[in-house]
Amino acid sequence: MADKKDRSWTVIGAHFLNRAESTVLTLIGTVLVLLAVAMLFNDIVEGWHAVVEGTISEHAIHMLDGVLLVMMTMEIVYTVAISLESHALVAEPFLIIGANNQNNR
């Protein structure tokens, strides 16, 4: 009888933790998407101003950095989505390289 009680407690605990993980990952994904959209919008506005002012060549590297940051952010969102679907962390090579470079600093 005690074994059945312990098992039900662990099942309830695992279910609660699973829901908590899904909730946190969903919030993380949502925040990352909102940040990526805001960064992309900012890059578009800065690019438009650079074109109007005729300083596109001076701002090109900064704009490229912004667009690449948006791409990296969306790659992280993709990984979060995969983690939500499979409940397993699948580290894409792109993220592994980025994490490795960050640790070398």
C-alpha positions in Angstrom: 0.0 0.0 0.0 2.8 2.4 0.9 4.5 1.7 -2.4 1.4 2.7 -4.3 1.2 6.0 -2.3 4.9 6.8 -3.0 4.5 6.1 -6.7 1.4 8.4 -6.9 3.4 11.1 -5.2 6.3 10.8 -7.6 3.9 10.8 -10.6 2.2 13.9 -9.3 5.6 15.6 -8.7 6.8 14.6 -12.1 3.6 15.9 -13.7 3.9 19.2 -11.8 7.6 19.7 -12.8 6.8 18.8 -16.4 4.1 21.5 -16.5 6.4 24.0 -14.8 9.1 23.3 -17.3 6.7 23.7 -20.2 5.4 27.0 -18.8 8.9 28.4 -18.3 10.0 27.4 -21.7 6.9 28.9 -23.3 7.6 32.2 -21.5 11.2 32.1 -22.5 10.3 31.5 -26.1 7.7 34.3 -26.1 10.2 36.8 -24.6 12.8 35.8 -27.2 10.4 36.2 -30.1 9.4 39.6 -28.8 13.0 40.7 -28.4 13.9 39.4 -31.9 11.0 41.4 -33.4 12.0 44.5 -31.5 15.7 44.1 -32.6 14.7 43.6 -36.2 12.4 46.6 -36.2 15.2 48.7 -34.7 17.6 47.5 -37.4 15.1 48.4 -40.1 14.6 51.9 -38.7 18.3 52.4 -38.3 18.8 51.1 -41.9 16.2 53.5 -43.2 17.8 56.4 -41.4 21.2 55.4 -42.8 19.8 55.3 -46.3 18.1 58.7 -46.0 21.3 60.2 -44.5 23.5 58.6 -47.1 25.6 56.8 -44.4 24.7 53.2 -45.2 28.4 52.2 -45.7 29.2 53.5 -42.2 26.3 51.6 -40.6 26.4 48.4 -42.6 28.5 46.4 -40.1 26.3 47.5 -37.2 23.2 46.5 -39.1 24.7 43.1 -40.1 25.5 42.5 -36.4 21.9 43.3 -35.5 20.4 41.0 -38.2 22.8 38.1 -37.2 21.8 38.6 -33.5 18.1 38.3 -34.6 19.0 35.1 -36.5 20.8 33.6 -33.4 17.9 34.6 -31.2 15.4 32.8 -33.5 17.7 29.7 -33.5 17.4 29.7 -29.8 13.6 30.0 -30.1 13.7 27.0 -32.5 15.7 25.0 -29.9 13.2 25.9 -27.1 10.3 24.8 -29.4 12.0 21.5 -30.0 12.5 21.1 -26.2 8.9 21.8 -25.6 7.8 19.1 -28.1 10.2 16.4 -27.2 11.0 17.3 -23.6 14.7 16.8 -24.4 17.4 19.4 -25.0 18.6 19.1 -28.5 21.7 21.4 -28.9 22.1 22.5 -32.5 25.7 22.9 -33.7 25.1 26.6 -34.2 24.3 26.9 -30.5 27.2 24.7 -29.4 29.6 26.9 -31.3 28.1 30.1 -29.8 28.2 28.7 -26.2 31.8 27.5 -26.7 32.9 30.9 -27.9 31.2 32.6 -25.0 33.1 30.4 -22.5 36.4 31.3 -24.1 36.1 35.0 -23.3 
